[in-house]
Amino acid sequence: MKWKDIKIGDKLKDGSIVTQIHRTHKEDSCKIIYDNNREFICAYKHILLIDVSNLPKEGKKELDAFCTFVPLEENYEVYCDEPLNIAERMIIDYFCHNEPLPPGTEVKLIQDDEIELYDFYFNKGNKKRIQIKNIITKSEPQKVDDNTYWLTCRGIEYLMNKYKVDLYCNDLIINSIEPMGKLDCFCISTDTGKYET
């Protein structure tokens, strides 16, 4: 199954079932090269379960000082200075879950950060400025045990560069992480909070 074709209800390789598909947006992305010649592209924010047993004590102390939690599920909040009717709320919901928008609807990104700002052009050009903020509704600690952490690709890259040690994901060595610029990305949630594709 290709990532772009994933839909709610799909059963993934590890048996988990897709419960949410979050909207596509631009993210700083990277190429993960692993197992010496395999690779995949994902957002730097993508989280992997990493074996850090090769890290020195100093590196593990740093992890313990900065690691908090990983999101398992999220929702969103919508803000608009003007009232939204039911049809407009439904269109925003479609947008937030990567569903096709009705004909005549256009969305333009105005600002991209923690609170995303969009101009929605509803039927016949009726424009409303909409703020969308992701809200984490379920999470778990990043630290699984003394040698296993959920880490972002940005964090993995940082540890590899600083401590010059081998790190592993699913018993496969991560050889390098290369920047790929901003790419279209989307996340999913599953019934287990985890997944393997």
C-alpha positions in Angstrom: 0.0 0.0 0.0 1.4 3.4 -0.9 1.2 6.2 1.7 -0.8 8.5 -0.6 -3.5 5.8 -1.0 -4.1 5.2 2.8 -7.7 5.7 3.9 -9.7 5.4 7.2 -10.4 1.8 8.0 -7.2 0.4 6.2 -5.4 -2.4 8.1 -1.7 -1.9 8.2 1.2 -4.4 8.2 1.3 -4.6 12.0 -2.5 -5.1 12.3 -3.3 -1.5 13.4 -6.3 0.2 11.7 -6.3 3.8 10.4 -8.7 5.9 12.4 -7.7 9.4 11.3 -6.1 11.0 8.3 -4.9 14.6 9.0 -4.7 17.3 6.4 -1.9 17.6 3.9 0.4 20.5 4.5 3.9 21.6 3.7 6.6 20.4 6.1 10.4 20.5 6.3 11.2 17.0 5.0 14.1 14.6 4.9 15.3 11.3 3.3 16.1 8.5 5.7 18.7 6.2 4.4 18.8 2.9 6.3 19.9 -0.7 6.1 22.7 0.5 3.8 20.7 1.0 0.6 17.0 1.5 1.5 15.3 4.9 1.9 12.1 6.7 2.5 11.0 10.4 2.6 9.1 11.9 5.5 8.7 15.1 7.5 11.4 15.9 10.0 8.6 15.8 12.6 7.9 12.1 11.8 8.4 10.0 14.8 10.3 6.6 14.8 10.9 4.1 17.6 14.7 4.3 18.1 17.2 2.0 19.9 19.6 4.4 21.5 21.7 1.8 23.4 24.9 3.1 21.7 24.4 6.6 23.1 26.9 7.6 25.8 25.5 8.5 29.3 25.6 12.2 28.4 23.4 11.6 25.4 20.8 9.6 27.4 20.8 12.4 30.1 20.1 14.9 27.3 17.3 12.7 26.1 15.8 12.5 29.5 16.0 16.2 30.0 14.3 17.1 26.8 11.9 14.3 25.9 8.3 14.7 26.9 5.5 12.9 25.0 4.5 11.8 21.5 1.1 12.5 20.1 -1.1 9.5 19.3 -4.3 11.3 18.2 -5.1 14.9 17.4 -8.1 17.0 16.6 -8.3 20.6 15.4 -9.9 23.9 16.4 -11.3 26.4 13.9 -11.4 30.1 14.5 -13.1 32.7 12.3 -14.1 36.3 13.0 -17.3 35.8 11.0 -20.0 33.2 11.7 -19.8 29.9 9.8 -22.8 28.2 8.5 -23.2 24.4 8.6 -22.1 23.9 5.0 -19.0 26.0 5.5 -18.1 24.0 8.7 -18.5 20.8 6.7 -16.2 22.0 4.0 -13.6 22.9 6.6 -14.0 19.4 8.1 -13.5 17.9 4.6 -10.3 20.0 4.2 -8.9 19.0 7.6 -9.4 15.3 6.8 -8.1 15.4 3.2 -11.5 14.7 1.7 -12.4 16.2 -1.7 -13.9 19.8 -1.5 -17.1 20.6 -3.3 -16.8 22.3 -6.7 -16.3 26.0 -6.5 -14.4 25.9 -3.2 -10.8 27.1 -3.1 -8.4 27.3 -0.2 -5.2 29.4 -0.1 -2.6 29.1 2.6 -1.8 32.5 4.2 0.5 31.6 7.1 2.0 28.2 8.1 3.1 27.7 11.7 1.5 26.4 14.9 -1.7 28.1 14.0 -2.3 27.8 10.3 -4.2 30.6 8.5 -6.1 30.1 5.3 -8.5 32.0 3.1 -11.4 29.8 2.2 -13.4 30.8 -0.9 -16.7 29.2 -0.5 -19.5 29.2 -3.2 -19.2 32.0 -5.7 -16.1 33.6 -4.0 -17.5 34.1 -0.5 -14.1 34.5 1.3 -13.6 33.9 5.0 -10.2 33.8 6.8 -9.9 30.7 8.9 -7.4 29.7 11.6 -6.8 26.1 12.2 -4.9 24.8 15.3 -4.0 21.2 15.9 -4.9 19.9 19.4 -3.3 16.7 20.7 -6.0 14.6 22.3 -4.0 11.5 23.2 -0.3 11.0 23.9 2.3 8.8 25.6 5.8 9.3 27.0 8.7 9.4 24.5 10.8 7.2 26.7 9.7 3.5 26.4 12.7 2.2 28.4 16.3 3.1 29.0 17.4 2.2 25.5 14.2 2.9 23.5 12.7 6.3 22.7 10.1 7.7 20.2 12.2 10.4 18.4 11.5 12.8 15.6 13.7 12.5 12.5 15.2 15.9 13.5 16.1 14.5 16.9 17.6 11.4 15.4 19.7 13.5 13.0 20.9 15.7 16.0 22.0 12.7 18.1 23.8 11.0 15.1 25.7 14.2 14.3 26.5 15.1 17.9 27.5 11.7 19.3 28.7 9.9 16.2 27.0 6.6 17.1 24.8 4.1 15.2 21.1 4.3 16.0 18.6 1.7 15.0 14.9 1.5 14.1 13.3 -2.0 13.9 16.8 -3.5 14.3 17.9 -1.7 11.0 20.7 0.8 11.1 20.0 4.4 10.2 22.8 5.4 7.9 22.0 9.1 7.3 19.3 11.7 7.1 19.4 14.2 4.2 17.3 17.4 3.9 14.7 17.4 1.1 13.1 20.9 1.6 9.4 21.6 2.1 7.2 18.8 0.8 3.5 17.9 1.0 3.0 15.7 4.1 0.2 14.2 6.1 -0.1 12.2 9.3 -2.4 9.4 10.3 -3.6 8.0 13.6 -4.5 4.3 14.3 -6.4 2.4 16.8 -3.2 1.3 18.5 -1.5 4.7 18.4 1.3 3.2 16.3 1.7 1.6 12.9 4.1 -0.1 10.6 3.7 0.3 6.8 
